[in-house]
Amino acid sequence: MLPDRPEIFAHWLELVRNLPVHGKRVHDARLAAVLGVHAIDHLITFNTTDFTVFPSLSLINPRGLVAATGD
C-alpha cells in the first residue's frame, strides 16, 4: 500500500490538463499520478490500452508474461 501524499493531486491535475483524459479515465490518471509521485514506472494491467496515454509508464500485460514462460 502506498501512502496518499499531498503532491498526488497536483500531479493528477497536471495529467488531466495536459493529456487527452476525460470522463472515467480520470481515475486512470489518478493511478498514474500515484505511481509517478512514488517513482514507480511499471504498471501490470490487463487494460494496457487505457494507460498508453501516460508516457511515463511502462505497461506490462500479464497475458504476455504467461505466454513468455510457455505455460
Backbone as a chain_set.jsonl record, in Angstrom:
{"seq": "MLPDRPEIFAHWLELVRNLPVHGKRVHDARLAAVLGVHAIDHLITFNTTDFTVFPSLSLINPRGLVAATGD", "coords": {"N": [[0.838, -1.171, 0.0], [0.545, 2.148, -0.861], [1.226, 5.354, 0.514], [-1.102, 8.086, 0.618], [-0.171, 10.964, -0.69], [0.168, 14.557, -0.461], [1.149, 15.756, -2.855], [0.208, 14.219, -4.902], [-2.301, 15.039, -5.872], [-1.646, 17.427, -7.257], [-0.009, 16.416, -9.277], [-1.832, 14.721, -10.567], [-3.712, 16.632, -11.468], [-2.133, 18.022, -13.298], [-1.747, 15.991, -15.198], [-4.426, 15.52, -16.166], [-4.972, 17.961, -17.269], [-3.092, 18.241, -19.313], [-3.11, 15.979, -20.936], [-5.037, 13.839, -23.15], [-7.454, 13.115, -21.4], [-10.509, 12.16, -20.173], [-13.757, 12.006, -18.583], [-14.473, 8.811, -17.209], [-11.851, 8.041, -17.369], [-10.289, 9.699, -15.851], [-9.859, 8.479, -13.461], [-7.972, 6.562, -14.067], [-5.904, 8.307, -14.55], [-5.472, 9.212, -11.993], [-4.37, 6.931, -10.775], [-2.03, 6.777, -12.328], [-0.849, 9.152, -11.486], [-0.372, 8.615, -8.764], [1.491, 6.535, -9.017], [3.527, 7.925, -10.354], [4.303, 9.916, -8.473], [5.351, 8.296, -6.514], [7.542, 7.33, -7.773], [7.31, 5.04, -9.392], [7.526, 3.229, -12.274], [6.501, 1.151, -13.77], [3.615, -0.634, -14.734], [1.479, -3.267, -14.188], [-1.11, -4.567, -15.923], [-4.211, -5.767, -17.243], [-5.465, -4.075, -18.867], [-4.067, -2.422, -20.816], [-4.468, -0.614, -22.932], [-5.896, 1.585, -21.953], [-3.995, 2.992, -20.57], [-1.981, 3.861, -22.214], [-1.795, 6.52, -22.846], [-0.316, 7.75, -20.927], [2.824, 8.655, -20.897], [4.986, 8.182, -19.184], [4.75, 5.711, -18.077], [5.64, 2.308, -18.111], [4.129, -0.303, -19.571], [2.816, -3.476, -18.718], [1.364, -6.383, -19.773], [-0.166, -9.022, -18.152], [-0.858, -11.338, -19.552], [1.048, -11.552, -21.519], [3.244, -12.204, -20.011], [2.686, -14.799, -19.142], [2.565, -16.108, -21.599], [5.203, -15.803, -22.393], [6.604, -17.479, -20.729], [5.848, -19.948, -21.512], [3.895, -21.492, -20.322]], "CA": [[0.0, 0.0, 0.0], [1.289, 3.411, -0.943], [0.538, 6.432, 1.219], [-1.704, 9.156, -0.179], [0.619, 12.162, -0.388], [-0.455, 15.782, -0.994], [1.59, 16.101, -4.22], [-0.509, 13.386, -5.888], [-3.337, 15.852, -6.511], [-1.02, 18.345, -8.216], [0.433, 15.614, -10.424], [-3.062, 14.303, -11.253], [-4.257, 17.8, -12.162], [-1.259, 18.254, -14.453], [-2.044, 14.959, -16.199], [-5.732, 15.711, -16.809], [-4.938, 19.209, -18.054], [-2.16, 18.167, -20.444], [-3.288, 14.774, -21.742], [-6.438, 13.626, -23.543], [-8.085, 12.28, -20.379], [-11.846, 12.682, -19.867], [-14.733, 11.058, -18.042], [-14.0, 7.774, -16.292], [-10.388, 7.884, -17.493], [-9.598, 10.492, -14.833], [-9.461, 7.535, -12.413], [-6.69, 6.019, -14.546], [-4.921, 9.371, -14.343], [-5.156, 9.219, -10.546], [-3.423, 5.84, -10.556], [-0.769, 7.196, -12.938], [-0.278, 10.184, -10.617], [0.148, 7.941, -7.57], [2.711, 5.837, -9.418], [4.541, 8.927, -10.659], [4.777, 10.538, -7.235], [6.129, 7.294, -5.784], [8.643, 6.929, -8.665], [7.072, 3.694, -9.929], [7.325, 3.456, -13.705], [5.93, -0.03, -14.416], [2.259, -0.974, -14.321], [0.986, -4.539, -14.706], [-2.549, -4.441, -16.085], [-4.828, -6.376, -18.421], [-6.092, -2.976, -19.592], [-2.968, -1.54, -21.232], [-4.896, 0.436, -23.87], [-6.333, 2.784, -21.232], [-2.868, 3.662, -19.936], [-0.97, 4.263, -23.189], [-1.747, 7.979, -22.892], [0.63, 8.213, -19.903], [4.128, 8.264, -21.46], [5.994, 7.822, -18.178], [4.517, 4.35, -17.599], [5.967, 1.128, -18.896], [2.967, -1.168, -19.347], [3.043, -4.913, -18.835], [0.144, -7.181, -19.745], [0.169, -10.336, -17.576], [-1.004, -12.39, -20.563], [2.344, -11.662, -22.169], [4.165, -12.88, -19.094], [2.368, -16.227, -19.185], [2.961, -16.606, -22.919], [6.665, -15.802, -22.485], [7.157, -18.603, -19.966], [5.456, -21.185, -22.177], [2.931, -22.252, -19.524]], "C": [[0.893, 1.248, 0.0], [0.52, 4.5, -0.205], [0.002, 7.476, 0.241], [-1.015, 10.458, 0.21], [-0.002, 13.382, -1.054], [-0.061, 16.095, -2.438], [0.907, 15.25, -5.297], [-1.565, 14.209, -6.609], [-2.748, 16.772, -7.565], [-0.569, 17.593, -9.461], [-0.77, 15.141, -11.24], [-3.631, 15.464, -12.071], [-3.434, 18.13, -13.407], [-1.559, 17.243, -15.569], [-3.367, 15.227, -16.914], [-5.802, 17.009, -17.605], [-4.134, 19.053, -19.345], [-2.334, 16.956, -21.352], [-4.757, 14.599, -22.103], [-7.139, 12.637, -22.599], [-9.415, 12.923, -20.006], [-12.694, 11.592, -19.225], [-14.116, 10.085, -17.058], [-12.48, 7.609, -16.316], [-9.617, 8.744, -16.498], [-9.172, 9.611, -13.657], [-8.147, 6.846, -12.786], [-5.579, 7.043, -14.323], [-4.531, 9.462, -12.873], [-4.152, 8.125, -10.222], [-2.056, 6.205, -11.134], [-0.076, 8.25, -12.077], [0.324, 9.57, -9.354], [1.466, 7.247, -7.901], [3.843, 6.832, -9.676], [5.141, 9.559, -9.414], [5.657, 9.573, -6.443], [7.261, 6.707, -6.63], [8.543, 5.47, -9.106], [6.756, 3.873, -11.408], [6.795, 2.241, -14.459], [4.541, -0.314, -13.854], [1.875, -2.289, -14.987], [-0.528, -4.451, -14.734], [-3.018, -5.203, -17.318], [-5.365, -5.299, -19.358], [-5.045, -1.967, -20.069], [-3.437, -0.395, -22.125], [-5.341, 1.706, -23.151], [-5.175, 3.581, -20.648], [-1.799, 4.123, -20.919], [-0.815, 5.777, -23.285], [-0.735, 8.559, -21.889], [2.043, 7.774, -20.288], [5.158, 7.815, -20.433], [5.846, 6.378, -17.689], [4.975, 3.305, -18.608], [4.895, 0.095, -18.567], [3.295, -2.627, -19.606], [1.692, -5.612, -18.748], [0.492, -8.567, -19.216], [0.017, -11.493, -18.566], [0.318, -12.621, -21.301], [3.371, -12.37, -21.302], [3.943, -14.39, -19.119], [2.807, -16.824, -20.509], [4.485, -16.718, -23.03], [7.292, -16.981, -21.743], [6.794, -19.944, -20.583], [4.475, -22.029, -21.392], [1.55, -22.206, -20.104]], "O": [[1.852, 1.359, 0.764], [-0.706, 4.559, -0.29], [0.581, 7.712, -0.82], [-1.24, 10.991, 1.296], [-0.633, 13.256, -2.103], [-0.871, 16.653, -3.179], [1.03, 15.548, -6.485], [-1.714, 14.094, -7.825], [-3.299, 16.886, -8.661], [-0.731, 18.084, -10.578], [-0.73, 15.16, -12.47], [-3.989, 15.289, -13.236], [-3.99, 18.479, -14.448], [-1.617, 17.607, -16.744], [-3.425, 15.167, -18.142], [-6.614, 17.13, -18.522], [-4.464, 19.668, -20.359], [-1.755, 16.917, -22.437], [-5.629, 15.152, -21.433], [-7.382, 11.483, -22.954], [-9.459, 14.077, -19.579], [-12.378, 10.406, -19.317], [-13.338, 10.471, -16.186], [-11.899, 7.086, -15.365], [-8.416, 8.546, -16.316], [-8.234, 9.951, -12.936], [-7.311, 6.58, -11.921], [-4.459, 6.689, -13.955], [-3.381, 9.758, -12.551], [-3.195, 8.355, -9.482], [-1.032, 5.967, -10.493], [1.149, 8.242, -11.952], [1.41, 9.963, -8.927], [2.439, 7.359, -7.155], [4.981, 6.605, -9.264], [6.358, 9.716, -9.318], [6.601, 9.995, -5.776], [7.868, 5.706, -6.25], [9.545, 4.758, -9.184], [5.82, 4.59, -11.759], [6.654, 2.298, -15.681], [4.323, -0.24, -12.644], [1.936, -2.41, -16.21], [-1.163, -4.279, -13.694], [-2.305, -5.276, -18.319], [-5.682, -5.581, -20.514], [-5.139, -0.781, -19.751], [-2.859, 0.691, -22.079], [-5.178, 2.801, -23.689], [-5.358, 4.737, -20.267], [-0.805, 4.719, -20.505], [0.211, 6.259, -23.764], [-0.349, 9.723, -21.996], [2.42, 6.631, -20.03], [6.116, 7.128, -20.788], [6.71, 5.875, -16.971], [4.719, 3.42, -19.807], [4.768, -0.332, -17.419], [3.963, -2.968, -20.582], [0.964, -5.454, -17.768], [1.365, -9.231, -19.777], [0.691, -12.514, -18.433], [0.653, -13.751, -21.658], [4.261, -13.055, -21.808], [4.899, -15.165, -19.118], [3.36, -17.924, -20.544], [4.995, -17.625, -23.688], [8.385, -17.428, -22.092], [7.37, -20.969, -20.219], [4.237, -23.181, -21.755], [0.626, -22.798, -19.547]]}, "num_chains": 1, "name": "protein.A"}
